């Protein structure tokens, strides 16, 4: 819960008020004669940490008097923090004997029914977080231990014992919940709202009773969730996530899967009943007894019978036709029918099932997942395609590497068939021995097996290769691929050297690596692996040589909530002691393995992963390269940051890699994924988020770390202090616009404000100032600004969709920053219908300068559901939303059209914020090629916007149209091409490539913010993408995650003046100014040559009024030069001479050669840069004066 969330939102702190009339405790049934006991102060009386967001804190007033809560607060200390990570200031009063229950605002309906307050801040805790109750600045009670991170409250309800009358005010002392708290099962809410105080002597809470009587599985299934039960049955299956056992009354799923049981064992197990998405499970189970049993026989049923009555039982369905395959990483679901539809799940996508094929029978375990019942085959022998064909032999375990020996069981799906086998690779049909009992393989062998019926028919021969080793090495476990060949198996005696340790959400992880002398030399297999120890860490240090026992699994450790379906997984060994894990230290202070050196010769540059992960080639694919070094120590040399630090991560490239943006980033191009990115995760991750790193900064190598994977990318995990020591600051600085403002032209900008609201808790004053600076200073107060991500007045707190206060706050901040006083154009959306953070009601809108632009009158103001049209030369509503009820805009912002008038010309602006890329699979993900599901909706939106533009242009071919905003897609995508069509031009494509980006994500500089104009406006348009945010951190002035885009448009077509004919004028007069000191000097000679030394001082400047002048000497660097051409024009050649201060006076023609030497230039009496032609000393035309390096200022 405390991991990074990017754009996956949690509700933030809500405004709070405590009121009287709270829930009173239940009165006792008789009057006690003991002395009335009173609490010393307010107490934390109950703590709930349950499923999902089922989290609550109960406060109790047992002081004997009403408490004024205005001086009290509740603080959350997450992830071992020593300062509060969230704080709730209380208010109101709490009467004697009453409780106040604070519940997470995303909790279940059942828990919310107990709440006096719903809030997502201080209740956003996990079981290893501390909570402190304060009166003023003094702690009066606490839960957990501030500064520590131990599992004191996971998946549990804790009620304060009635004898506790005084809180724990020592917040950093060791916390033992057994001393003052009574433990109840997870999701127990019945005690909330009441609390009793008796002040009796301290008593130890009773341990919950463990059922000792064995009950039938049917009776166990009838018990409520949370109860403990002990059952006895036959193991029917060991599946990927559960074990299934059954007796004559029913079946039940058992967890964990690490229990040492096999199919056919008769076991007695005890555990806690848990409902997981409809499937009843016996969780946290332990084996009480295990004896040899008989393998269960599947019950033959029809598809109609598959449901709750036979859940977790082994069944066979005959004549099954499969269709509609839905596949994910390592699994596949099929719609199945035998006349009634159900689902068949291949939970490892390894059975070779095919849609469109009919199978004679499919056997498996029935399980529920949400509203769907599935049949899950246990292995290939459960799938009979053709019962008339002798089914092939299946070996368990299959081919692989094993320590000392392997016990191999052979089975066939053909009843009563004989199995023949050989262990020397010869043909089993001719030379095979008859299989009777499991085979103990103790040497490297090739086992071949065949099934043979009484009438002599045989199956296809199956081959299995077994490698026996004295000790299993890590490279054996990793294998040459993205999934371990030992996944799901328990491995024993695996040795490695501890190279790294980190904590994540209360769990501890270690990296261990094979000693150098035991490497296999195969660059396709990693020599390291991750150990997962859960919340109980082992006493291990870097340099310890350890031997481990635990179950191997593939798991996406850190990432978004859908990571198990989208991300690449990490091979880990579960060494949790409660799951049978063992870690033994063999030796200490062992020399660390030699890091693998990553450089430009071995890091793939062009491709990330093969289609469907079918080809594994670390020399060709970057994803395979990192997989083959998973968890290993690696070393890189000098690297360059290609993105600002974000969430404690760095995106870099090797120093030898050419960067492409003006600030040192790399561009995202079509079909060019930048496979050679080198990303880092810095630990400790919390402080790392305050490390100011910008695009273009450098880190001097060598840098050593371990390879991990989190949030959709492979990363090198390194120490924060180490990266700080290697840091070299780059040259990137935020920009101001280079567009010279022309009063005859319309300046329009697009700016994503990144969740701006009037809620000062979520939109700080600092953010408002930074945003305002961009309007007033960086963009020089554009005439109209299309804004996106404007939230309602309350931000993510509950409330209506109105945003008037949010707009007014921004407008006032712009004024305070020196900008103009804008007006705003807005339509409030329907509450919680436009996506973004819940309750924030994100929308698009416009700010406009009423001194320069007016909102066209004559049409009514639109609303959230009325579609805007175009009739009789105007919008039908102004402003209005485009097709707001169309399904294409589900959970997305509706484009807002508004018509403005500028200097007598009308222009229609459309503000866009298309649906996000949520749901797209990552570049370094398990689905290859990546699937961009979100693009489907953007294409629909693009077509609707284009249809609107087409309608306007059909009715008014001369209409001026500008469409801008955050399109959440790139200039080369189909969605943007649809929007351009034949009527619009995307001005972004006019920007120089190195400047063409507005957003940086995972190291890729890209364009999400566009300005498209109707073709009649395109030719004369100017565009500037101002890099003030995307390349920088918040600490460096970043106000948003997007850069603004500014354009200047000429709405009126101006006739081109006749070209000016320059007269060639010779020099007729020479001036030699040595130590010349006068108030002023006017040179009116038609042609002149002026030389001035550095000692000369002309206080009010030298004025040139002739037609031609050559300038030389050091004196011009320190004296003002006034250029006042006549109608015949003036040509000034500065040669190599530096001009410190040039003033252009008047609008007559002027040419300046050597303009790169002009340090400062200003314009008076109507003059502007448009009246001046600039050339360098070689005669190449420039777009502006001043040094042009590299020659970006050269005119095209």
N, C-alpha and C positions, 0 to 999 in steps of 0.2 A: 504493500500500500504506500510505502514511502519511496518507491522508485520514481525515475523521471517519467513525465507523462506527455512531453511534447504538446500535441494538440488534443489529447484524449482527456477531457476535462473532469475535474472534481469540483463539487460545489465549494465555494470559499465562505469565509466567515460571514455570518448573518448578523444583522442588528438585533440586539437582545434587550428584552424587558421582562423582568419577573413580576408577576402580579399575585395578589392574594387570591384566596379561594382555591387552594391546592388540595391534592388528595390527602385525606387524613388517614392515619394508621387504623387498622381494625381494633376496636375496643376489646379487651379481654372479657371472657364470659363470667368472671367473678372478680371481686375486689381483693387485691393483695393488701396485707397488713404491714408489709415491709416499708422501710423508709423510701420515700420517692428519690430516685436516682436522677441526677442531672449530668449532662455532658458539659465539658469545659468550654466548648465552642462548636461551631459547625463541623460536621464530620462527612467524610466520604463513606457512605453506608453500603453501596453496592457497585459492582463492576461487571459489565457484560462484554465479552469478546467472543462473538459467535460467527455464524456463517456469513460470508460476504461482508456487507456493511452493517450487520447486526451488532452494533456497538452502543453502549450506554454507560452513563455515570449517574449515580443517585447521590444526592446530598440530603442530610438529615439534620433538623434542628431539634436537639433534645436538651436545650439549655434552660427551659422553663420560661422563656420570654421570647417575644417576637424579635427577629433579627433584621436590622437594616442592611441589605446586601450591597449597598452602593460602594462599600469599601472592600468587597471581596472579589477575588478573581480565581479562575481555573487555568492552569498552564499545562501544556503538553511538551514533554521533552522526548522527541523521537530519535530513534537510532543511536542512543547513547549520548545525545547532546547534553552539554552542560549549560546551555542557555535555552530559553523557551523557543520552540519552533512554531507554536501557536498559543494564543492567549485569548481568553474570554472574560471581559469585564462584566460583572453581574450588576443588577439594579433591582429596585423594588424591595419587597419585604417577604420574609418567610416566617410563618407563625410557628409557635411551639408545637412540637409533636408531628410536624408535617415534613413531607419529603418533596424534593424537586428533582425530576428525572430529565436528564439531557440526553437526547437520542440522535444518532447520525441521521441526516436528512435523506439518506438513500437506504435506510433500514427497511425491513419487511413491514407489511401492514400490521401484523400482529404486534411487533415491537413498538411501532409508532403509536399504537393505541394506548401505550403506557406513558407517552411522552408529555412533559410540560413544555419542552422546547425541542425543535428539530434543527440541527446545525451540523455543518460538515467540517468544522475546524478542529476544536479540541477533542472531538469524538473520532477523529480520523487516526486512531491509534492501532498498533498491533500489540501482540502479547509481550513484546520485549521493550515497550516504551513506558516511560514514567509519567505520572500525573501528580501535580502539586496544587493544593488548595491554599490560597494566600489570603491574609487579612492585612490590607495595606501592602507593605513590602515584606511582611513576615510570614513564613510558612507556618500553617497550623495543622496541616495533614498532608500525607503523601501516599502514593501507591507506586511500588517499584523503587528503583534506586537511580537517582539522577547521576548521569555520567557513566552508567553501566548498561550493558545490553544482554540481559538474560531472559530466559523464557519463564516469566512468572505469571503470565496470564493469557496463554493462547488457547482458543477453543474451550472456554470455560465461563461459568458464572460464579462470582465470588460474593458472598454476603458477609458483612462485618458482624462479628460475634456480638451478642447482646451485652457482654461484660465490658466491651471497649467503650470508654467514656471520654477518652482524650486521643486526639489525632497524633500521628507520627510526624513530628515537626522537624526531625533530622532527615533531610531529603536525600543525603548521599550515603547513608548507612546501609549495610546489607539488609536485603528484604527477604523475609521468610513468611510466606503466606499462610503457613500452617499455624502460626501463633495467634493471629487475630481474625482469620477468615475461614468460613465454611465453604467447601467446594461443592458445586452442583454441575450437572452435565451441560454441555454446550447448548445454547439456545433455550435455556431455562429463564423465562421471563415472569414467572408467577409471583416472585417475591417483590417485584418493583412496585413502588407506590406505598409501601408500608415498611416500618422498621421498629424494632423493639429494643428497649434499653433496660437492663436489670442490674448492671453493676456487680454481678456475682463474680466469684473468684475465677481465675483463668482455668479453662478446661480445654483439653485437646479436642478438636473436632473429630467426629467419628468418620472413619473411612467408609466410603460407600460399599455396601455389601456386594460381594461377587457371588453370583448364583452358583451353587454347587450341584444342584439337581439338573440332570440332563433332561431336556424336553424335546419333543419331536420338532422337526423343522416346521411343520404346519403350525404348531403352537407358538414357536418362536416368531414366526412371521406375523402372528396376531398381536404381539407385544408392541407397545408404543416405541417410537424412535427415541433413542437415548438410554433405554433399558439395556442391561447386560443379560446375556443368555449363553447357555452351554448346550451344544447340540452334538449329535453323533451321526455320521453318515459316510458314504463312499465317495472318494474323490472322483468326479466325473470329468473334470477338465482343469488344466492349468493354463489359463488364457493370458493375454498380454497384461491386463490390468487387474484381474481377479482370479481366484480359484473357485471352482464350483463343486459343492458337495450336495449329495441328495440321499434321502432315505425313502421309505415306502410312502411317506406322506407329502413329500415335496422337495424343493431344492432351494439353495440359498448361495449367494455370492459371498466370498470370504476375502479379506485383505489383511495383511499385505501378501503379495505374490512370492515373497522371499521365504515363506514357510517351507520347511523341508518335507514336502509330501509329493507323491506321485499318483498318477491315475491308477485307480484300483485299491489304493490304501483305504483302510477303514480308520477314520480319525474321530477323536473327540476334541472339539475346539470351543473356546470361550472368547467372547468379545462383546463389543457394544453395537447395538443395532443403529444403523444410519441409513437414511434415505438419500441416495445420490441421483438426482435428476430422474427420479421414479424407480430406480433399481434399489431394492432393499439389500443392504450389505451387513455382514458381521465384521465390523471394523476393529482395528487394533487387536486382531485375533492372536491367540496363543494356542499351541497344540498341547492338550492335556494328555492325550494318549494316542498312539498310532500302532496298528497291527496290520499284517498282510490281509488283503481282502480280495474280492473278485471284481474285475472290471465291469462297470455297469453296462447294461444293454439298453440301447436307445429305444425310446417309446415312439412308435409310428403314429403320426398325427397328420391332419390336414392343415393347410394354411389358415383355415377358419378358426382353428383351436389355439393358434399362437397368441398368447396374451398373458394376463396376470396369473391365471390359474396354473400355468406350467412354467412360470418364470424360474430361471436358473436350473431347469431340468434339461437332460440330454434327450433330444428328439430327432426323428428322421421324417422328412417330408419327401414324398415320391413325385416324380414327373414335374419337376420345377423348371420353369422358363425364366431366364434372367433378362433384364432390360435396364435401360437408363442408368448407366454407371456414373456414380459421383465419386471422384477420387481426390485424395489429398496426399500429403507426404507420409508414405508408409501405411496407407489404408485405402480401402475401396468399398463403397456401398452399392448394392444392386437392388433395384425393384424386382421382386420375385413373385411368381404366381403359379399356383396349381389350380386356379379357378378363383382363388382369393388372394389378394395382394398382401405381401409382407416384405420385410427387408432381409437380405443376406449380407452380412458384413465380413469382408476379408480384412481382419484387423492388422495384418502385416503386408497386405497386397502381394502375397507370395503364392497364392493357390492357382493362378492362371485362369481364373474365372473369366468368361466372355459373355458380354451382352449379346442377346439374340440367339443364344444356345439353350437347348432343353437338356436337362440332366435327369438321369433315371432317379437319382436320389441325392439329397444333401442332408447331412447330419450335423448337428451342432447344439450349442447351448442357447436357450432362449433368454434374452436380456432386454430390459427396457432402457431407452434413452429419451428422456422427455416424453413426447407422445407417441414414439415409434417403438414397436417391438421388433427385435432382430433375432435372426438365427446366426450364431457365430461358429463356423466349423473350427475344429481343433487343429486340423492339419489336412494334408492332401488326401489321406485315406478316408476322410469324411465326405469327399466329393466323388460321386460315381457318375461319370458321364454316360457310360454304356455298361449296364450290368451284365451284358452277354460277353463282354470282353474281360479277360482276366486282369484284375487291377494290379498296378505295379507295386513293388515293395517299397515301403517307407522306412527309413532308419531314423531312430531317435536315440542320441543326437545324430545330426547329419555330419557331413564332412567338416573337419576343423582340426585345431591344435589342442592337445589335452596334456595335462600334467600327469605323468607316470602311467595312467591307464584311462580307458573309456569303457563304460558299460553300455553296450549298444543293443537296443531292442528293435526287432524287425516285425513289421506288420503288413498286412495287405487287406484291401477292402473286399476281396472275394472270400466269401464264407467257405470254410473247410479246405481252402487251398493249402498245399504244402509249400513251404519256403525253402529253397536251396541256395546255398551261398558258398563262395570261396574267399580266401584271404590272401591269395597270391596273384590276383589279377586275371586268373584263367576263367574260361566260360563256365558259369555255374550250372548250365543245362546239362553239360556233359560231365563235369567234375565236381559238382556241388555236393556239400554235406547237408543233411536235413537240419533245419533250425528247430530247436526245442526250447532253449532257455537263453536269456540275455548273454551276449558275447562279451567277454572281457578282453579288450584290445590293449596289449602292452608294448607293441612295436609299431613302427611305421608300416601301415598296410594299405592296400587297395582292396576294399570289400566290394564284391559283385554279388547281386542277389536277384533271384527270379521267383515268381509264384507259379505253381504248377497244380492243375486240377486233376481229379481222379481219371478223367478221360484223356489226359495227356496234353491239354491246352496249356500254353505258357504266356506269361506277361512279358512285356519288354524288360530287358535286363537293365538294372539300375546300378550305378557305380558310385561308391563313396570312398573318399580318401581321408585317412586318419594319420595325423602326425603326433607322435608322443614325445614329450620333452621332460627333462628332469625338473625344470622350473619354467613356469609361464612368464614370458617377458611382456613388457608393455606394448612393444610393437606387434606381438601376436594378438593382443586384445584390440588394438587400434585397427589392424588390417589395412589393406590398400583400398580404401573407399570411404564413403560418407557415413557408413554404419558399421559398428563393430560386429564381427562374426560371433562374438560372445554376448551380444545383447540379450538380457533376460537370464543369463547364467550367473551362478555364483563362482567366483574365482578365488583361489587360495594361494598364499605364498608369493604374491606379486611384489617384487622389490623395486624401489626407486628412491631417489634423493629428493627431499623436500626443497623446492626452489621458490615457492611463492605461497602466500596465504592472504585471503581477503574474506570480508564478511558482507553478506547481502541479505537484507530483510531478516536479520536474526539468525541466519544460518552461516556456517563457516565452510569455506572451500580451501583445499590445498592443491597445489600442482606438484606432482612427483615425476621425476625423469630417470630413465635408465642410465646407469653409470656408463661412461664412454667406452669402457672395455667390453660392454655387453651389447652394444648397438649391432643391428643387423646389416647396416650399410645400405639399406634400401630407402631411397629418397621418397618413395611412395607411402611409407608408413611412419607415423609419428612415434617418437620415443618417449612421449610424456602423456600423462592422463590426469584428469581432475578427480579429486576425492571429495565426496559430499558427506559431511559429518552432521548435518542438521544443526540443531540448536545446542548440542552438547559437543563442544570442541575437544579435540585431543591435544595433549600437551606436546606439540611439535614445534620445531624451530627450523629455519632455513639451514640446510646442511645436514639434517638428520637423514640417515639411511633407514628406511622403514620397510617392513613387510606387512602387506595388507590382505585382508579377506573381506569380500563384499560382493554385492550383486551389480553386474554391469548393466547400464542403461544408456539410452540416448535421450537427451533432454535439452530443451531450450531454456537455459538457466535464467536469463535476464532479458526482458523485453516487454512489448505490448501484450495485451490480454490474449491476442490471437496467435501468439508466437509458436505454439505447438503445431499449428497448421501451416504457418507461413515461413518460419525461420529455419535455418540450418541448425541441427542439434549437435550438442557436445557429448562426447563419450565420457561417462563418469562412472566411478565405482562408489556405490553407496556403502559407507563405512559407519553408518549410524549404529551405535551399540545396541539400541533397542530393535534394530532390524538384523541383528546377527553380525554386524561389522566388527572387525578386529584390526587394530593398528598396533604393531610392535616396533619399537625402536631397536634396530640392529646395531647401529653405530652412530656416533655424533661427530659434528665438525668435519664431515666428509667434504672433500673438494667438490665444488659444483661442476656439473657437466659443461662442456664447451658449448657456447651459444652457436647456433647456425647463423651465418652472416647473410643477410638479405641485401642484394644490390641489383643494379640494372641488368646484370647478365643472367639472373635467375628468376626475377619477378616478372610474370607474364603481363603484357601491356594491353592486349587487344580484346581478350575474351574472358568472361567471368566463369560461366559454367556451361556444360553441354545440355542439349535438349533432353529433358527428362532425367538428367543426371546419369545418362546411360554410359557415357564415356568418362573414365577417370584418368586424367592426364595432368599431373602437377606442372609439367613443363609448358603446357598449352593454356590451361585455364587457371585464372587467379584464385577462384574459389577452391579448386583442388589443391593448389599450392599451399594455401593457408591451412586447409584440412590436413594435409600431410605433415604439417608442423604444429598441429593442434596441441596446446598446453606446453609446448616446448620453450626453452630459453632461446631467444633470437637476438640478433644485434643488427642495428642499422647505423649508417654513417650520418652525415649532415642531412637534415630534412627541412623542407619549407612548408609553412602552414598555408593551406589553400582555403581556409575558412576560419572564422573566429572560434575561440573556445566555446563550447556549448555543452552544458550538463557534465562538465568535467572531462569531456572528450576533445581530442584534437584530430583534425583531418589534415594530412600532409602528403607530400610527394618527395621522392629522393631528390637531392640537390641537382643531380644531372638531368632531371626531367624538366623540359621546357614548359614554363607557365604561359598563360594566354591572356589573362585580363590585365588591365592597367595597374591593378594593385597586387598582382602576383597570384591570381587564382587560376583554375582550369575550367574551361567551358563545357557544359553538357551539350553534346551534339547528337543529332539523330543517328542511331545505330553506332554510336561510339561511347561506350559506357565508362571510360576512365578506369579500367580494371586495375591499374597500378597504384591506386591510392594506398597509402599506409596510414592507418588510423591508430590512435592511442587512447587508452582509458587510464586516467590518472587516479591514484589512490593515495590518501583517503579522498573519496569522491566528493564529499561535501565541501571541504575547503578548496578543492580543485575548481569548483564552479566560480570562484572569485578570482581566478588567475586571468589577468588581462592579456589575451593573445589575439592579434588581428591577422587577417589575410596578409601574407607577405613577410611575416615574422619568421625567424629561423631558429633552429635548434642544432647546436654543434655536437656532432657525434664523437665517439660511438655511444649509442644508447642501447642498453640491454633490458629486456623485459620478457614476459611470457605471453604466448598467443592465447587469446580467449575470444569469445563471441558474445556480443550483447547488442540488443536493439538493431538487429538486421545487418550487422557488419562484424567481420573479424577485426580484432583490435589487439594491439600490443599493450598489455597491462604493465604500467610503470609507476614509479614513485613520483609524487608531486614535487618533492624537494629536488629530486634528480633532474626533472625537466626544467625547473626554475633555474638551476645552476647552469643549464646548457642554453638558456634563452638569449636570443639576440634580437633586439627590436628592429623592425623594418621601417619603411618610409611612408607607408600609407597614411593619409590624413583625410578626414571628411571634406567633401567638396562644396563649393557654391556654384550656382549656374554660370555657364559661359554664354548663355543667350543674352544678347544686348537688347534690352527692352525697347520696343518700338510702340509708341502711343497709338499708332494707326493699326496695330495688330492686336489680336486677342490671345492672351496667355492663359493656357489651360493646363492643369496638373491632375495627376491621379496619385492618391496616397492611401495605402492601407495602414490604418492607425493601430492595428493589433489590440483589439478589445479595449477601446477607450470608452469610459463612462464617467458619470458624476460621482461614482462611489470611490471615495478617496482611499478606502482600504484595498481596493484592487487596482485602481489607477492612481498612482502616487502623484504628488505635486511635481516631483522631479520629472516624471514621464511627460506630464502636461507641458512643462517648460521646454523639454527637448523637442517635442512635437511642434510647439509654437515657433521655436527657433527655425525649424526647417521651412515653415510657411513664410516667416517675416524676413529671414536673413538668407538662407540657402536658396530659396526659390524666388526671393524678391517680390513677395505678395502677388501671386498670379491672380488674374481676373476671376477665374472660376476654378474650384478644386473639387473633383469627384472623390469622395471619401468612402472607404469601406471599413468594416468592422467597428462601426459605431454601435455601442450597446445602449440599452435603455438606462434610465436615470439611476436605477439600483444596481446596475451591473449584473453579476450572477446571483445576487440576492433576490428573494421572492418579491414580486411586485408587478405592476402593469408594464406594457410595452412602450410607454411614452419616453421620448429621449430629448425633450426640449432643454432640460437642465444640462445634459451631456453636451449638446451643441453649444449652449451658452457658455459653459465652462471653457470649452476649447476656444471660442471666439474671444473671450476676455483674455485668455492666456496669450493669444496672438497679438492682441493690442498691447499687452504689457511687454511683449518681446520686440515692439517697434513696428508691428505690422498694421495693416488696415483693419477697419471694423467690418467684418463680413456679416452677411445675412445667410440663413440656411434654408435649404429645401429638403423636405423630409415627408415620408409617409410611414406611420407606425405600422409594423406588421401585426398579423394575428398572433396572439401570445403563443410562444414556443412552437412556431410552425416553420421557422426559417433556418434551423440548424444552429451550429455553434454551441457555446456553453448553455446548459439548461438555465432557463429563467433570464438569460441576458438579452434575448431578442435582438440579435445582431442584425444590422441592416446597412444599406448603402444610402448615400445622400450627396448633397452639394453644398459648398460654401461659395458665395459670390460677393464681389465688391460692388455695392450699389452705386458708387461714384463712377463706375465704368460700365456696368452691365445692369440690365433690368430683367426681371422675370416677366415674360410676355403675358399680358392681361387678356381677358376676354373669355377664357375657359374656366370652368369650375376646378377646384382643387380635388385631386383624385383621392381614393381610399385604398385599403389593403386588398380588396377583392374585385374592384372594377378595372377592366382592361382598358388601356389607353389605345386610342386610334388616331387617325389623321384625316381631317376633312376640311375642305375650303381653306387650305393653306395654313392650318394650325392644328395643334394637338387637341383632341376632344376633351381631355382633362389635362391640367398642367399644375403640378407634376402628375404623372400617372405611371402605373406599373404594367409591364408587358406580360400579357397572358398569366396573371397571378394565380389562377386556379388550375392551370395545366399541370398534369401529373409530372411533367419534366422537372418541375421546380419543387418536388417533394423534399422537405427538410433542407431546402436551399434558398438562398436569397433570390428575390424576384428583381429583375432589372428595373431601374427607375429612369424614366424618360422625362426630361424637362426642357422647355423651350425658352431661350433667352434672346434678348435683343441687344446688339452691340453696334453703336454708331449707325443705326438705321437698318442693320442687317440682322435677320433671324438665324439662329443656329440651334439645332436640337442636340442635346447631350444625353447619352445613355450611360448610366453607372451600372457596372456589373460586378458581381462577386459569385462566380460559378462554384458548383459543388467541389469539395476538397477531394484529394486523392486517397482518402480513407477507403480501405478495402483493397487497394492495389497491393500486389505482392512485391517484395523487395528485390533489388538487383542481385544481392548475395543471399538469395532465399532458396527454399526447398522446391518451389514451383518454377520450373524452367521450360520455356522462356517465361519471364514474369507476366502475370495476367493483370491488365489494367481495367478492372471492372468499372471503375468510376468514370472512365472515358465515355462510356455509353450514354450516361446522363448528360455529360457536357456537350456531346454531339447533338442531342435533342435540343438542349438550350440554345446552342449556336444556331440551329436552324430556325428556331422561333424568333430569335433576335434578328436574324437576317431577313426573315419574312416580314417583320415589321419595317425594317429599312427599305425593303423592296416595295412595300406598299406606299411608303412616303415618297420614294423616288419615282414611282409610277405616276403618282398624282402631282408631283412637283419635281421635275427633273433637276431644277436648280437648287434644291434644298441643300443646306449645309448641315452635315451630320457628323458627330464625333461620338464614338463608343469607346469607353475606357474602363479601367478597373483592374481587379485581381481576378484573372481568368482561370487560375489554377491549372494552367497548361502552357505548353511551349509554342513558340512561333512556327515550328515546323509540324505541329500535330494536325490531325484531321479536323479537330474541333475549331481551331483558329482559321484553318483554310476554308471551312464552311462559312465562318463568320465574314471572312474577307469577300468570298464570292467574286462577282464581277463588279461590285459597286463600291467596295471599300479597299483602302490601302492600310496595311499595318506599318505605321511609321517606325516601329522598332527595327524593321529590316533596313532602315536608312542609317542606323547607328553603326559606327565603326565596330568591328567584331570584338575588339578588346574591351569595349565599353558597353557591350550588349548583355547586360544582366541586371536583375533587380532583386535577386534572392539567392542565398547560398544554402544548400541542403546536402548534408553528408559529404561535404567537400566539393560539390558540383555547383559552379556558378551558372545560373539559369534565369530565364525570363518567365515570370508569371504575370507581371503587370504590363499591360499593353495599352497603346492609344491607337485606335483605328479611325481614319477620317474618310469621308466620301471622296471619291477620286478627284473631284474638282478642287479640293483643298490640299491635295498631296504635294504637288510640285513645289510650291513656295513654302511648305511647312518646315519649321526647325524643331528639333527634338533634342532633349538633354536628359540622360539618365543619371541622376545625382546619387553618387555612392556615399551616403551619409549613415547608413545603418547596417546593410547586409554584411559588410566586411569587418564589423567591429562588435565588441561586447558592450553590455550595459555600462560597464565602468568607463568606457571610452566615449560615451555620449550617445550610444544607440538608443533610439526611442521606439523603434518598431523592428520587426524582422524583415520588413520590405523596404526597398528604396523607393522614393518618389520618382515619377516620370513627368517631365515638363515639356510642353510644346508651345510654339507661337505660330499663329495662323493668320493669314491675310484673307479676310472674308470678301473684300472688294478686289476685283481685278483691276490693277493699275496699268495704264498704258505705258509702254516702255519709252523713255525719252530718247531723242536722237543721240547717238554716240558723240561724246565730246571729242573735238579734234584738237589734239595738243600741238602747240607751235614749238618747233625746235629753236631754242634760244641759246646763243653763245655767251660766255662769260665776258662782261664788259667792264667790271670793276672788281678790284681785289682789296680785301681788308685783312690787315695783320694786327691783331689785338694782343699786345704783350703787356702784362700787368695793367690792363685797361680797367679803370674803375670809374664808372659813371652811373647815374640813376637809370638811364635807358639808352637804347640805340635803335633807330629805325633804318632798315636797309631797303630802299625802294628801287634800287637799280634793277633793270629788266633781267640781267644775268649777273650773278655775283659769286665770288669765292671768298669764304670767310674762314680765317684761322685764328683760334683763340687759345692762349695758354692757360695753365691751371691757376695762375695767380690772379687772373682777371675776375672782377666782380661787377656785374651789371644788375643793380638792385631790382629793377622792375622788368628786366628781361629785354632780349633782342627781338624786335618785330620784323618779319620779312613780308614785304608786300609786292615783290616783283613776280617774275614768272619762272625763274630758275635759280637755284643756289646750291653750291657745293660747300659742305661743312667739314672742318677737320680741327683737331686739337683737343687737349684734355679739358679745356675750360667749359665745354658744353655739358659735361657731367654735373657741374655745380651751378649752372645758370639756367634760367627759364628761357625757352625758345617759343615765341608766339608766331604761329603761322596764320597769316591773314591774306588769303589769296583774293585776287580780283576776279572779275567774270572771265578773264582770259586764263585762269587757272594758275597753279603754282606746283612746280616739281622741285622736291628737296632730295638731294643725294647725301646721306650721312657717311657714306663709305664705311669705314670701320669705327667711326666715332660714336662713343656712348652719349646718348641724349638723356639727361637726368629728369627733365620736366618739360614736356611738350604740351602747349595749349593750342587747340584748333579754334580759330575765331571765324564764324560765319559759315555759309552753306555753299560757297563757290568750290569748284573742283580742286582737288589736292591729291598729289602723289608723293609718297615717301618711300625712297629706296634705302635699304639698310635698316628697315623697320624693326628687325630683330634686336637692334641696339637701343630701342626706345624703352626706358625703364618705367616711365609714368606718362600717361596721356590723359587729357581732359578736354571737354568740349563746351564752348560758350556761344551765345547768340545764334541758337538754332543749329549749330554744328552737331554732327553725330558720326559715328563710325561708318554709317552708310554713305557719307559724302567723300570718304577717303579710300584711295586704293593703296594697299600695303604690298611692298615687295621686299625680298631680302637683298643682300648686297650682290647676289648673282643674278638678280632679275626674276626670281621665282615668286609667283604671287602668293601672298599669305592671307589667311582669313582674319588675322588680328595682329597687332604689334606685340613685341616682346620676344624673348628667347623661345624658340620652338624646338623642343627636344624630347624624344626623337621627332622628326619633322611632321608631327601630327597637325601642325597649323597650316601646312601647305594646302592651298585650294585645289580642288579636283578639276 
